[in-house]
Amino acid sequence: MNRPSPTEEDLIQEFGNLYESYGLKRLEGLIVGLLLTQDEPVSLDGMVTLLGHSKGPISIAVRRLDDIGLVKKVNGPVNRRNYYAAHPDLFYNNFQFNMATVRKNRSLAENFLTRIRAEGAAGSEETIANLEHMKAFYRLMEAFYQDFSERWEQVKRQRAEGEHES
């Protein structure tokens, strides 16, 4: 466990700010930022020391980050402790998490369009127009995400091949 340099500390704080700006917990961003600065896995106790937060909230945040694929539990030097590292596909998994939100938004638009049209209520034209706009937007976003996913897999393969050639 290395104490982060001043620049790394700024990086950790910026991850906290970024996650908070997305409506997530600041502590989750701090943990991801911290793990990105570490060469070795970090225990919960290590996170307590390096981040200056209580173990309970750190444990809860780590569990959530593990559930969504941003960190992963790994083996460490002391067998009875849980150690964590940034997930190797952290950024892609975060992208997939965002993609799920896009799908939910598209589905929400479609479901309410169906319901409003079934009601046949007068005066719903503006609601229908807005939901059609929402549906079109999120369908395009889904297509973009799918294209991006395919392109990212290509880039990942190229990067892996380049590492094997070095």
Residue pairs with C-beta under 8 A, 6 or more apart in sequence:
1 38
1 40
1 42
1 43
1 46
1 49
1 50
2 37
2 38
2 39
2 40
3 50
4 11
4 12
4 34
4 37
4 50
8 37
11 33
11 36
11 37
12 30
12 33
12 34
12 37
12 51
13 30
13 33
14 33
15 29
15 30
15 32
15 33
15 36
16 26
16 27
16 29
16 30
16 33
17 26
17 29
18 29
19 25
19 26
19 28
19 29
19 30
19 32
20 26
20 29
25 61
25 64
27 51
27 53
27 57
27 58
27 61
28 61
28 64
28 65
28 70
30 51
30 53
31 47
31 51
31 58
31 61
31 62
31 65
31 71
31 84
32 65
32 70
32 71
32 86
32 90
34 42
34 47
34 50
34 51
35 42
35 71
35 84
35 85
35 86
36 86
36 90
38 85
40 76
41 74
41 75
41 76
41 83
41 84
41 85
42 50
42 83
42 84
42 85
43 76
43 78
43 81
43 82
43 83
43 84
44 55
44 58
44 59
44 62
44 81
44 82
44 84
45 55
45 81
47 53
47 58
47 62
47 84
48 54
48 55
48 58
51 58
62 71
62 82
62 84
65 71
66 72
66 73
66 84
68 93
68 94
68 97
69 87
69 89
69 90
69 93
69 96
69 97
70 86
70 87
70 90
70 93
70 94
71 84
71 85
71 86
71 87
71 90
72 84
72 85
72 86
72 87
72 88
73 82
73 83
73 84
74 83
74 84
74 85
75 83
76 82
76 83
87 93
92 149
92 152
95 145
95 148
95 149
95 152
98 145
99 142
99 145
99 149
102 138
102 141
102 142
102 145
103 138
103 142
105 134
105 138
106 134
106 135
106 138
106 139
106 141
106 142
108 134
109 131
109 132
109 134
109 135
109 138
110 135
112 131
113 128
113 131
113 132
113 135
116 124
116 127
116 128
116 131
117 128
